[in-house]
Amino acid sequence: MIKFAGHVIEVKKLFPKTGKPRFIKVSQMEEEEQAKVMSQEEEQAKVMSQEEAIAKFMPEIESNGTDFEKFTQIKARPARPGEMIETVTADGKETMNQAQQGDFVVSNLGGSGEEYILSGDKLAKRYKEVGDGIYQATGECRGVVYSGPETSFQASWGQPMVLKPGDMIVTPLPQKGEVYRIARQEFESTYRPIENR
C-alpha cells in the first residue's frame, strides 16, 4: 500500500503483472544495443562485392540480355571534391557516392530527376554536350530484368547499391567492366531497346 494525496493505493494496481519485465537493467540495454550493431554489421557483410555481382549477374546478362540505348538528356556540373551525392529514385534511396577531382554531378532530365556522380571519362564516353551543361545520352547497355529477392551489391565506386525485384541489372557497352542497377521506373522512362540488334 502506498499513501498518495490522502489516498491509499495498492501497489499491485500501480504495477500490474503483465508477464513482461517493467524495468530492465542498464546492462540489458547495452546488450540490446550491441546486438543491434552486430545485426547492422551482418547486414553489411551480406553486400556482394562488385566482382561477386559480375560473376553472379553477367552470365544472365550475356545469355538473355537485351541491348538498350539511353535516349534522354542530362544536366551535368563539375562536382566539388568530397561532395556527397545520395541517389534517390522513385522507389527510394539507391546509393551514395563521394565526388573525386574531375567528377561531375549529373541530374537526369527524364525519369525522377535523380542525381548521381560520373567520372569525367564516363561522362565523355556516354554523353555528348549540346550546350549550357546539357548533354545528350549516347551510351548503351545490355540488361535483364532482375527477378530474385531484394539484395545489395557494391557499386563500382565502392558504395552499396540496392537491387529490387523488377529492376534492371545492366552492364555498359561495349566495355562490360561493371554491373549496376537501374530502378524500373527510371529505366522505362530513359532507355529503349536498340533496333536491329
mmCIF file of the C-alpha atoms, coordinates in Angstrom:
data_MODEL
# 
_entry.id   MODEL 
# 
loop_
_atom_site.group_PDB 
_atom_site.id 
_atom_site.type_symbol 
_atom_site.label_atom_id 
_atom_site.label_alt_id 
_atom_site.label_comp_id 
_atom_site.label_asym_id 
_atom_site.label_entity_id 
_atom_site.label_seq_id 
_atom_site.pdbx_PDB_ins_code 
_atom_site.Cartn_x 
_atom_site.Cartn_y 
_atom_site.Cartn_z 
_atom_site.occupancy 
_atom_site.B_iso_or_equiv 
_atom_site.pdbx_formal_charge 
_atom_site.auth_seq_id 
_atom_site.auth_comp_id 
_atom_site.auth_asym_id 
_atom_site.auth_atom_id 
_atom_site.pdbx_PDB_model_num 
ATOM 1   C CA . MET A 1 1   ? 0.000  0.000   0.000   1.00 0.00 ? 1   MET A CA 1 
ATOM 2   C CA . ILE A 1 2   ? 1.076  3.499   -0.855  1.00 0.00 ? 2   ILE A CA 1 
ATOM 3   C CA . LYS A 1 3   ? -0.460 6.631   0.540   1.00 0.00 ? 3   LYS A CA 1 
ATOM 4   C CA . PHE A 1 4   ? -0.633 9.437   -2.030  1.00 0.00 ? 4   PHE A CA 1 
ATOM 5   C CA . ALA A 1 5   ? -2.534 12.725  -1.745  1.00 0.00 ? 5   ALA A CA 1 
ATOM 6   C CA . GLY A 1 6   ? -4.639 11.317  1.036   1.00 0.00 ? 6   GLY A CA 1 
ATOM 7   C CA . HIS A 1 7   ? -5.496 8.131   -0.853  1.00 0.00 ? 7   HIS A CA 1 
ATOM 8   C CA . VAL A 1 8   ? -4.302 4.640   -0.202  1.00 0.00 ? 8   VAL A CA 1 
ATOM 9   C CA . ILE A 1 9   ? -3.383 2.787   -3.371  1.00 0.00 ? 9   ILE A CA 1 
ATOM 10  C CA . GLU A 1 10  ? -2.466 -0.864  -3.668  1.00 0.00 ? 10  GLU A CA 1 
ATOM 11  C CA . VAL A 1 11  ? 0.927  -1.375  -5.257  1.00 0.00 ? 11  VAL A CA 1 
ATOM 12  C CA . LYS A 1 12  ? -0.361 -4.174  -7.476  1.00 0.00 ? 12  LYS A CA 1 
ATOM 13  C CA . LYS A 1 13  ? -2.781 -1.698  -9.106  1.00 0.00 ? 13  LYS A CA 1 
ATOM 14  C CA . LEU A 1 14  ? 0.113  0.637   -9.934  1.00 0.00 ? 14  LEU A CA 1 
ATOM 15  C CA . PHE A 1 15  ? 2.280  -2.162  -11.286 1.00 0.00 ? 15  PHE A CA 1 
ATOM 16  C CA . PRO A 1 16  ? 0.044  -4.962  -12.539 1.00 0.00 ? 16  PRO A CA 1 
ATOM 17  C CA . LYS A 1 17  ? 1.724  -8.191  -13.596 1.00 0.00 ? 17  LYS A CA 1 
ATOM 18  C CA . THR A 1 18  ? 1.895  -8.364  -17.373 1.00 0.00 ? 18  THR A CA 1 
ATOM 19  C CA . GLY A 1 19  ? 4.338  -11.195 -17.807 1.00 0.00 ? 19  GLY A CA 1 
ATOM 20  C CA . LYS A 1 20  ? 6.877  -8.726  -19.180 1.00 0.00 ? 20  LYS A CA 1 
ATOM 21  C CA . PRO A 1 21  ? 9.518  -7.047  -17.054 1.00 0.00 ? 21  PRO A CA 1 
ATOM 22  C CA . ARG A 1 22  ? 8.630  -3.416  -16.331 1.00 0.00 ? 22  ARG A CA 1 
ATOM 23  C CA . PHE A 1 23  ? 12.191 -2.398  -15.735 1.00 0.00 ? 23  PHE A CA 1 
ATOM 24  C CA . ILE A 1 24  ? 15.356 -3.542  -17.458 1.00 0.00 ? 24  ILE A CA 1 
ATOM 25  C CA . LYS A 1 25  ? 18.890 -3.423  -16.269 1.00 0.00 ? 25  LYS A CA 1 
ATOM 26  C CA . VAL A 1 26  ? 21.301 -0.976  -17.864 1.00 0.00 ? 26  VAL A CA 1 
ATOM 27  C CA . SER A 1 27  ? 23.466 -3.938  -18.885 1.00 0.00 ? 27  SER A CA 1 
ATOM 28  C CA . GLN A 1 28  ? 20.453 -5.408  -20.710 1.00 0.00 ? 28  GLN A CA 1 
ATOM 29  C CA . MET A 1 29  ? 20.033 -2.138  -22.641 1.00 0.00 ? 29  MET A CA 1 
ATOM 30  C CA . GLU A 1 30  ? 23.720 -2.278  -23.563 1.00 0.00 ? 30  GLU A CA 1 
ATOM 31  C CA . GLU A 1 31  ? 23.332 -5.898  -24.733 1.00 0.00 ? 31  GLU A CA 1 
ATOM 32  C CA . GLU A 1 32  ? 20.359 -4.957  -26.921 1.00 0.00 ? 32  GLU A CA 1 
ATOM 33  C CA . GLU A 1 33  ? 22.280 -2.030  -28.442 1.00 0.00 ? 33  GLU A CA 1 
ATOM 34  C CA . GLN A 1 34  ? 25.272 -4.276  -29.075 1.00 0.00 ? 34  GLN A CA 1 
ATOM 35  C CA . ALA A 1 35  ? 23.017 -6.865  -30.758 1.00 0.00 ? 35  ALA A CA 1 
ATOM 36  C CA . LYS A 1 36  ? 21.578 -4.112  -32.986 1.00 0.00 ? 36  LYS A CA 1 
ATOM 37  C CA . VAL A 1 37  ? 25.083 -3.000  -34.031 1.00 0.00 ? 37  VAL A CA 1 
ATOM 38  C CA . MET A 1 38  ? 26.049 -6.620  -34.723 1.00 0.00 ? 38  MET A CA 1 
ATOM 39  C CA . SER A 1 39  ? 22.916 -7.039  -36.843 1.00 0.00 ? 39  SER A CA 1 
ATOM 40  C CA . GLN A 1 40  ? 23.849 -3.960  -38.898 1.00 0.00 ? 40  GLN A CA 1 
ATOM 41  C CA . GLU A 1 41  ? 27.376 -5.331  -39.384 1.00 0.00 ? 41  GLU A CA 1 
ATOM 42  C CA . GLU A 1 42  ? 25.947 -8.689  -40.505 1.00 0.00 ? 42  GLU A CA 1 
ATOM 43  C CA . GLU A 1 43  ? 23.699 -6.856  -42.976 1.00 0.00 ? 43  GLU A CA 1 
ATOM 44  C CA . GLN A 1 44  ? 26.705 -5.008  -44.404 1.00 0.00 ? 44  GLN A CA 1 
ATOM 45  C CA . ALA A 1 45  ? 28.570 -8.312  -44.691 1.00 0.00 ? 45  ALA A CA 1 
ATOM 46  C CA . LYS A 1 46  ? 25.741 -9.568  -46.958 1.00 0.00 ? 46  LYS A CA 1 
ATOM 47  C CA . VAL A 1 47  ? 26.546 -6.910  -49.565 1.00 0.00 ? 47  VAL A CA 1 
ATOM 48  C CA . MET A 1 48  ? 28.132 -8.625  -52.580 1.00 0.00 ? 48  MET A CA 1 
ATOM 49  C CA . SER A 1 49  ? 31.344 -7.156  -53.900 1.00 0.00 ? 49  SER A CA 1 
ATOM 50  C CA . GLN A 1 50  ? 31.332 -5.776  -57.458 1.00 0.00 ? 50  GLN A CA 1 
ATOM 51  C CA . GLU A 1 51  ? 33.344 -8.842  -58.531 1.00 0.00 ? 51  GLU A CA 1 
ATOM 52  C CA . GLU A 1 52  ? 30.760 -11.197 -56.965 1.00 0.00 ? 52  GLU A CA 1 
ATOM 53  C CA . ALA A 1 53  ? 27.940 -9.236  -58.610 1.00 0.00 ? 53  ALA A CA 1 
ATOM 54  C CA . ILE A 1 54  ? 29.663 -9.516  -62.014 1.00 0.00 ? 54  ILE A CA 1 
ATOM 55  C CA . ALA A 1 55  ? 30.151 -13.263 -61.520 1.00 0.00 ? 55  ALA A CA 1 
ATOM 56  C CA . LYS A 1 56  ? 26.514 -13.697 -60.464 1.00 0.00 ? 56  LYS A CA 1 
ATOM 57  C CA . PHE A 1 57  ? 24.716 -11.455 -62.976 1.00 0.00 ? 57  PHE A CA 1 
ATOM 58  C CA . MET A 1 58  ? 26.942 -11.275 -66.068 1.00 0.00 ? 58  MET A CA 1 
ATOM 59  C CA . PRO A 1 59  ? 26.147 -14.790 -67.362 1.00 0.00 ? 59  PRO A CA 1 
ATOM 60  C CA . GLU A 1 60  ? 22.407 -13.969 -67.352 1.00 0.00 ? 60  GLU A CA 1 
ATOM 61  C CA . ILE A 1 61  ? 23.038 -10.553 -68.934 1.00 0.00 ? 61  ILE A CA 1 
ATOM 62  C CA . GLU A 1 62  ? 25.228 -12.144 -71.634 1.00 0.00 ? 62  GLU A CA 1 
ATOM 63  C CA . SER A 1 63  ? 22.872 -15.012 -72.478 1.00 0.00 ? 63  SER A CA 1 
ATOM 64  C CA . ASN A 1 64  ? 19.440 -13.350 -72.104 1.00 0.00 ? 64  ASN A CA 1 
ATOM 65  C CA . GLY A 1 65  ? 20.156 -9.629  -72.114 1.00 0.00 ? 65  GLY A CA 1 
ATOM 66  C CA . THR A 1 66  ? 18.749 -7.016  -74.461 1.00 0.00 ? 66  THR A CA 1 
ATOM 67  C CA . ASP A 1 67  ? 20.773 -4.068  -75.729 1.00 0.00 ? 67  ASP A CA 1 
ATOM 68  C CA . PHE A 1 68  ? 19.384 -0.659  -74.799 1.00 0.00 ? 68  PHE A CA 1 
ATOM 69  C CA . GLU A 1 69  ? 20.252 2.955   -75.520 1.00 0.00 ? 69  GLU A CA 1 
ATOM 70  C CA . LYS A 1 70  ? 19.641 5.876   -73.226 1.00 0.00 ? 70  LYS A CA 1 
ATOM 71  C CA . PHE A 1 71  ? 17.645 8.453   -75.155 1.00 0.00 ? 71  PHE A CA 1 
ATOM 72  C CA . THR A 1 72  ? 17.200 11.279  -72.662 1.00 0.00 ? 72  THR A CA 1 
ATOM 73  C CA . GLN A 1 73  ? 19.293 14.268  -71.737 1.00 0.00 ? 73  GLN A CA 1 
ATOM 74  C CA . ILE A 1 74  ? 21.083 15.076  -68.512 1.00 0.00 ? 74  ILE A CA 1 
ATOM 75  C CA . LYS A 1 75  ? 22.351 18.223  -66.861 1.00 0.00 ? 75  LYS A CA 1 
ATOM 76  C CA . ALA A 1 76  ? 25.904 17.997  -65.556 1.00 0.00 ? 76  ALA A CA 1 
ATOM 77  C CA . ARG A 1 77  ? 28.065 20.259  -63.453 1.00 0.00 ? 77  ARG A CA 1 
ATOM 78  C CA . PRO A 1 78  ? 31.590 19.839  -62.096 1.00 0.00 ? 78  PRO A CA 1 
ATOM 79  C CA . ALA A 1 79  ? 31.487 18.193  -58.677 1.00 0.00 ? 79  ALA A CA 1 
ATOM 80  C CA . ARG A 1 80  ? 33.307 19.587  -55.664 1.00 0.00 ? 80  ARG A CA 1 
ATOM 81  C CA . PRO A 1 81  ? 35.874 17.005  -54.452 1.00 0.00 ? 81  PRO A CA 1 
ATOM 82  C CA . GLY A 1 82  ? 34.473 15.357  -51.332 1.00 0.00 ? 82  GLY A CA 1 
ATOM 83  C CA . GLU A 1 83  ? 30.873 16.290  -52.174 1.00 0.00 ? 83  GLU A CA 1 
ATOM 84  C CA . MET A 1 84  ? 28.439 13.507  -51.192 1.00 0.00 ? 84  MET A CA 1 
ATOM 85  C CA . ILE A 1 85  ? 25.542 12.738  -53.525 1.00 0.00 ? 85  ILE A CA 1 
ATOM 86  C CA . GLU A 1 86  ? 22.685 10.469  -52.477 1.00 0.00 ? 86  GLU A CA 1 
ATOM 87  C CA . THR A 1 87  ? 20.922 8.898   -55.447 1.00 0.00 ? 87  THR A CA 1 
ATOM 88  C CA . VAL A 1 88  ? 17.194 8.655   -54.782 1.00 0.00 ? 88  VAL A CA 1 
ATOM 89  C CA . THR A 1 89  ? 14.863 7.083   -57.332 1.00 0.00 ? 89  THR A CA 1 
ATOM 90  C CA . ALA A 1 90  ? 11.071 6.891   -57.327 1.00 0.00 ? 90  ALA A CA 1 
ATOM 91  C CA . ASP A 1 91  ? 11.249 3.822   -55.079 1.00 0.00 ? 91  ASP A CA 1 
ATOM 92  C CA . GLY A 1 92  ? 13.709 5.231   -52.531 1.00 0.00 ? 92  GLY A CA 1 
ATOM 93  C CA . LYS A 1 93  ? 17.426 5.510   -51.836 1.00 0.00 ? 93  LYS A CA 1 
ATOM 94  C CA . GLU A 1 94  ? 19.561 3.670   -54.354 1.00 0.00 ? 94  GLU A CA 1 
ATOM 95  C CA . THR A 1 95  ? 23.123 4.504   -53.307 1.00 0.00 ? 95  THR A CA 1 
ATOM 96  C CA . MET A 1 96  ? 25.564 7.246   -52.251 1.00 0.00 ? 96  MET A CA 1 
ATOM 97  C CA . ASN A 1 97  ? 28.806 8.393   -53.773 1.00 0.00 ? 97  ASN A CA 1 
ATOM 98  C CA . GLN A 1 98  ? 31.556 10.843  -52.860 1.00 0.00 ? 98  GLN A CA 1 
ATOM 99  C CA . ALA A 1 99  ? 32.942 13.003  -55.654 1.00 0.00 ? 99  ALA A CA 1 
ATOM 100 C CA . GLN A 1 100 ? 36.606 12.963  -56.583 1.00 0.00 ? 100 GLN A CA 1 
ATOM 101 C CA . GLN A 1 101 ? 38.607 15.553  -58.512 1.00 0.00 ? 101 GLN A CA 1 
ATOM 102 C CA . GLY A 1 102 ? 37.350 15.614  -62.123 1.00 0.00 ? 102 GLY A CA 1 
ATOM 103 C CA . ASP A 1 103 ? 33.929 14.087  -61.378 1.00 0.00 ? 103 ASP A CA 1 
ATOM 104 C CA . PHE A 1 104 ? 30.566 15.515  -62.419 1.00 0.00 ? 104 PHE A CA 1 
ATOM 105 C CA . VAL A 1 105 ? 27.204 15.629  -60.647 1.00 0.00 ? 105 VAL A CA 1 
ATOM 106 C CA . VAL A 1 106 ? 24.591 14.512  -63.148 1.00 0.00 ? 106 VAL A CA 1 
ATOM 107 C CA . SER A 1 107 ? 20.817 15.102  -62.960 1.00 0.00 ? 107 SER A CA 1 
ATOM 108 C CA . ASN A 1 108 ? 18.571 13.040  -65.211 1.00 0.00 ? 108 ASN A CA 1 
ATOM 109 C CA . LEU A 1 109 ? 16.156 15.240  -67.140 1.00 0.00 ? 109 LEU A CA 1 
ATOM 110 C CA . GLY A 1 110 ? 13.920 12.202  -67.635 1.00 0.00 ? 110 GLY A CA 1 
ATOM 111 C CA . GLY A 1 111 ? 12.694 9.743   -65.025 1.00 0.00 ? 111 GLY A CA 1 
ATOM 112 C CA . SER A 1 112 ? 12.577 11.043  -61.467 1.00 0.00 ? 112 SER A CA 1 
ATOM 113 C CA . GLY A 1 113 ? 15.414 13.538  -61.933 1.00 0.00 ? 113 GLY A CA 1 
ATOM 114 C CA . GLU A 1 114 ? 17.754 11.515  -59.735 1.00 0.00 ? 114 GLU A CA 1 
ATOM 115 C CA . GLU A 1 115 ? 21.295 12.754  -59.215 1.00 0.00 ? 115 GLU A CA 1 
ATOM 116 C CA . TYR A 1 116 ? 24.456 10.694  -59.369 1.00 0.00 ? 116 TYR A CA 1 
ATOM 117 C CA . ILE A 1 117 ? 28.188 11.109  -59.877 1.00 0.00 ? 117 ILE A CA 1 
ATOM 118 C CA . LEU A 1 118 ? 30.055 10.268  -63.079 1.00 0.00 ? 118 LEU A CA 1 
ATOM 119 C CA . SER A 1 119 ? 33.763 10.499  -63.709 1.00 0.00 ? 119 SER A CA 1 
ATOM 120 C CA . GLY A 1 120 ? 34.791 12.864  -66.463 1.00 0.00 ? 120 GLY A CA 1 
ATOM 121 C CA . ASP A 1 121 ? 35.851 9.822   -68.506 1.00 0.00 ? 121 ASP A CA 1 
ATOM 122 C CA . LYS A 1 122 ? 32.433 8.126   -68.216 1.00 0.00 ? 122 LYS A CA 1 
ATOM 123 C CA . LEU A 1 123 ? 30.652 11.393  -68.994 1.00 0.00 ? 123 LEU A CA 1 
ATOM 124 C CA . ALA A 1 124 ? 32.684 11.753  -72.207 1.00 0.00 ? 124 ALA A CA 1 
ATOM 125 C CA . LYS A 1 125 ? 32.019 8.118   -73.240 1.00 0.00 ? 125 LYS A CA 1 
ATOM 126 C CA . ARG A 1 126 ? 28.282 8.116   -72.547 1.00 0.00 ? 126 ARG A CA 1 
ATOM 127 C CA . TYR A 1 127 ? 27.127 11.682  -73.340 1.00 0.00 ? 127 TYR A CA 1 
ATOM 128 C CA . LYS A 1 128 ? 27.615 14.458  -75.885 1.00 0.00 ? 128 LYS A CA 1 
ATOM 129 C CA . GLU A 1 129 ? 27.363 18.075  -74.732 1.00 0.00 ? 129 GLU A CA 1 
ATOM 130 C CA . VAL A 1 130 ? 24.661 20.039  -76.560 1.00 0.00 ? 130 VAL A CA 1 
ATOM 131 C CA . GLY A 1 131 ? 25.147 23.317  -74.653 1.00 0.00 ? 131 GLY A CA 1 
ATOM 132 C CA . ASP A 1 132 ? 24.745 25.052  -71.277 1.00 0.00 ? 132 ASP A CA 1 
ATOM 133 C CA . GLY A 1 133 ? 25.657 21.967  -69.246 1.00 0.00 ? 133 GLY A CA 1 
ATOM 134 C CA . ILE A 1 134 ? 23.048 19.834  -71.043 1.00 0.00 ? 134 ILE A CA 1 
ATOM 135 C CA . TYR A 1 135 ? 24.225 16.546  -72.524 1.00 0.00 ? 135 TYR A CA 1 
ATOM 136 C CA . GLN A 1 136 ? 22.532 14.070  -74.851 1.00 0.00 ? 136 GLN A CA 1 
ATOM 137 C CA . ALA A 1 137 ? 22.923 10.431  -73.907 1.00 0.00 ? 137 ALA A CA 1 
ATOM 138 C CA . THR A 1 138 ? 24.908 8.319   -76.350 1.00 0.00 ? 138 THR A CA 1 
ATOM 139 C CA . GLY A 1 139 ? 25.617 5.391   -74.023 1.00 0.00 ? 139 GLY A CA 1 
ATOM 140 C CA . GLU A 1 140 ? 24.360 1.853   -74.429 1.00 0.00 ? 140 GLU A CA 1 
ATOM 141 C CA . CYS A 1 141 ? 23.933 -1.030  -72.033 1.00 0.00 ? 141 CYS A CA 1 
ATOM 142 C CA . ARG A 1 142 ? 22.880 -4.660  -72.034 1.00 0.00 ? 142 ARG A CA 1 
ATOM 143 C CA . GLY A 1 143 ? 20.495 -5.735  -69.311 1.00 0.00 ? 143 GLY A CA 1 
ATOM 144 C CA . VAL A 1 144 ? 17.891 -8.085  -67.931 1.00 0.00 ? 144 VAL A CA 1 
ATOM 145 C CA . VAL A 1 145 ? 15.009 -7.721  -65.516 1.00 0.00 ? 145 VAL A CA 1 
ATOM 146 C CA . TYR A 1 146 ? 16.071 -8.886  -62.055 1.00 0.00 ? 146 TYR A CA 1 
ATOM 147 C CA . SER A 1 147 ? 13.642 -11.414 -60.577 1.00 0.00 ? 147 SER A CA 1 
ATOM 148 C CA . GLY A 1 148 ? 15.382 -12.523 -57.370 1.00 0.00 ? 148 GLY A CA 1 
ATOM 149 C CA . PRO A 1 149 ? 14.881 -11.303 -53.802 1.00 0.00 ? 149 PRO A CA 1 
ATOM 150 C CA . GLU A 1 150 ? 15.943 -7.808  -52.757 1.00 0.00 ? 150 GLU A CA 1 
ATOM 151 C CA . THR A 1 151 ? 19.695 -7.696  -52.299 1.00 0.00 ? 151 THR A CA 1 
ATOM 152 C CA . SER A 1 152 ? 22.630 -5.292  -52.341 1.00 0.00 ? 152 SER A CA 1 
ATOM 153 C CA . PHE A 1 153 ? 25.970 -5.234  -54.049 1.00 0.00 ? 153 PHE A CA 1 
ATOM 154 C CA . GLN A 1 154 ? 28.932 -2.906  -54.091 1.00 0.00 ? 154 GLN A CA 1 
ATOM 155 C CA . ALA A 1 155 ? 28.782 -0.423  -56.957 1.00 0.00 ? 155 ALA A CA 1 
ATOM 156 C CA . SER A 1 156 ? 31.936 0.293   -58.956 1.00 0.00 ? 156 SER A CA 1 
ATOM 157 C CA . TRP A 1 157 ? 32.564 3.349   -56.724 1.00 0.00 ? 157 TRP A CA 1 
ATOM 158 C CA . GLY A 1 158 ? 32.629 1.213   -53.572 1.00 0.00 ? 158 GLY A CA 1 
ATOM 159 C CA . GLN A 1 159 ? 29.232 2.008   -52.006 1.00 0.00 ? 159 GLN A CA 1 
ATOM 160 C CA . PRO A 1 160 ? 26.322 -0.418  -51.555 1.00 0.00 ? 160 PRO A CA 1 
ATOM 161 C CA . MET A 1 161 ? 23.644 -0.336  -54.242 1.00 0.00 ? 161 MET A CA 1 
ATOM 162 C CA . VAL A 1 162 ? 20.215 -1.850  -53.657 1.00 0.00 ? 162 VAL A CA 1 
ATOM 163 C CA . LEU A 1 163 ? 18.729 -4.260  -56.234 1.00 0.00 ? 163 LEU A CA 1 
ATOM 164 C CA . LYS A 1 164 ? 14.987 -4.963  -56.069 1.00 0.00 ? 164 LYS A CA 1 
ATOM 165 C CA . PRO A 1 165 ? 12.777 -7.399  -57.992 1.00 0.00 ? 165 PRO A CA 1 
ATOM 166 C CA . GLY A 1 166 ? 11.706 -5.790  -61.282 1.00 0.00 ? 166 GLY A CA 1 
ATOM 167 C CA . ASP A 1 167 ? 14.805 -3.557  -61.504 1.00 0.00 ? 167 ASP A CA 1 
ATOM 168 C CA . MET A 1 168 ? 17.166 -3.786  -64.447 1.00 0.00 ? 168 MET A CA 1 
ATOM 169 C CA . ILE A 1 169 ? 20.637 -5.178  -63.857 1.00 0.00 ? 169 ILE A CA 1 
ATOM 170 C CA . VAL A 1 170 ? 22.879 -3.889  -66.639 1.00 0.00 ? 170 VAL A CA 1 
ATOM 171 C CA . THR A 1 171 ? 26.432 -3.608  -67.917 1.00 0.00 ? 171 THR A CA 1 
ATOM 172 C CA . PRO A 1 172 ? 27.678 -0.737  -70.105 1.00 0.00 ? 172 PRO A CA 1 
ATOM 173 C CA . LEU A 1 173 ? 28.502 -1.416  -73.738 1.00 0.00 ? 173 LEU A CA 1 
ATOM 174 C CA . PRO A 1 174 ? 30.945 -2.081  -75.208 1.00 0.00 ? 174 PRO A CA 1 
ATOM 175 C CA . GLN A 1 175 ? 33.269 -2.374  -72.188 1.00 0.00 ? 175 GLN A CA 1 
ATOM 176 C CA . LYS A 1 176 ? 31.138 -4.632  -69.886 1.00 0.00 ? 176 LYS A CA 1 
ATOM 177 C CA . GLY A 1 177 ? 33.527 -3.981  -66.993 1.00 0.00 ? 177 GLY A CA 1 
ATOM 178 C CA . GLU A 1 178 ? 30.895 -3.476  -64.291 1.00 0.00 ? 178 GLU A CA 1 
ATOM 179 C CA . VAL A 1 179 ? 27.277 -4.153  -63.403 1.00 0.00 ? 179 VAL A CA 1 
ATOM 180 C CA . TYR A 1 180 ? 24.818 -1.722  -61.899 1.00 0.00 ? 180 TYR A CA 1 
ATOM 181 C CA . ARG A 1 181 ? 21.141 -1.362  -61.110 1.00 0.00 ? 181 ARG A CA 1 
ATOM 182 C CA . ILE A 1 182 ? 18.675 0.944   -62.821 1.00 0.00 ? 182 ILE A CA 1 
ATOM 183 C CA . ALA A 1 183 ? 15.361 1.248   -60.979 1.00 0.00 ? 183 ALA A CA 1 
ATOM 184 C CA . ARG A 1 184 ? 12.461 0.054   -63.119 1.00 0.00 ? 184 ARG A CA 1 
ATOM 185 C CA . GLN A 1 185 ? 10.573 3.353   -63.369 1.00 0.00 ? 185 GLN A CA 1 
ATOM 186 C CA . GLU A 1 186 ? 13.682 5.333   -64.259 1.00 0.00 ? 186 GLU A CA 1 
ATOM 187 C CA . PHE A 1 187 ? 14.760 2.691   -66.767 1.00 0.00 ? 187 PHE A CA 1 
ATOM 188 C CA . GLU A 1 188 ? 11.435 2.712   -68.599 1.00 0.00 ? 188 GLU A CA 1 
ATOM 189 C CA . SER A 1 189 ? 11.452 6.499   -68.914 1.00 0.00 ? 189 SER A CA 1 
ATOM 190 C CA . THR A 1 190 ? 15.075 6.883   -70.062 1.00 0.00 ? 190 THR A CA 1 
ATOM 191 C CA . TYR A 1 191 ? 16.023 3.740   -72.072 1.00 0.00 ? 191 TYR A CA 1 
ATOM 192 C CA . ARG A 1 192 ? 14.726 1.967   -75.161 1.00 0.00 ? 192 ARG A CA 1 
ATOM 193 C CA . PRO A 1 193 ? 15.749 -1.240  -76.975 1.00 0.00 ? 193 PRO A CA 1 
ATOM 194 C CA . ILE A 1 194 ? 18.251 -0.798  -79.776 1.00 0.00 ? 194 ILE A CA 1 
ATOM 195 C CA . GLU A 1 195 ? 16.578 -1.734  -83.052 1.00 0.00 ? 195 GLU A CA 1 
ATOM 196 C CA . ASN A 1 196 ? 18.118 -4.283  -85.445 1.00 0.00 ? 196 ASN A CA 1 
ATOM 197 C CA . ARG A 1 197 ? 20.418 -5.989  -82.944 1.00 0.00 ? 197 ARG A CA 1 
# 
